[in-house]
Amino acid sequence: MFFRRVKPHIATFDECLKTMAGLGIKSSKKSEGKAAVMRDRCAAVVKTDGSSYTVDPIGIVVGNEIAVLVDGGNQKFWQTPSDKREPAQAEQLVALHAFSEDIRESLGLTSLYNEGLGSVNASHMYDRVKDRDHGAAHRPWEA
């Protein structure tokens, strides 16, 4: 027929990893539906359940861990799961932004407006909100 709709091709996980390889992103499968991807010092873990993709965590490699971006109020830091901290540099933020956009494009994920503006922090840890989520705040005037 003249008005026949073409069925869209939904890329498989392996095809997405192959697309990333064309963008200079190296990947290593950890298990079925899970892979670690890396370019330069930027790294992420990509997971799929067969119908959707998730990218978490995304950051840079510090030692053997992926450090995520934390906003400390006056400066941004990279923080690993073992609480190692390293100051973030402008070149690293630019590289991370390009890396995350390439991964999202390769997986066919939607790029959100706020993510397109620049780097997105994993958490905001200003001095005044430190330990905010850990119960009642410490009151120095109480003995």
Buried (B, 14 or more C-beta within 10 A) or exposed (E): EEEEEEEEEEBEBEEBBEBBEEEEBEBEEEEEEEBBBBBBBBBBBBBBEEEEBEBEBBBBBBEEBBBBBBBBEEEBBBBBEEEEEBEBEEEBBEBBBBBBEBBBEBBEBEEEEEBEEEBBBBEEBEEEEEEEEEEEEEEEEEE
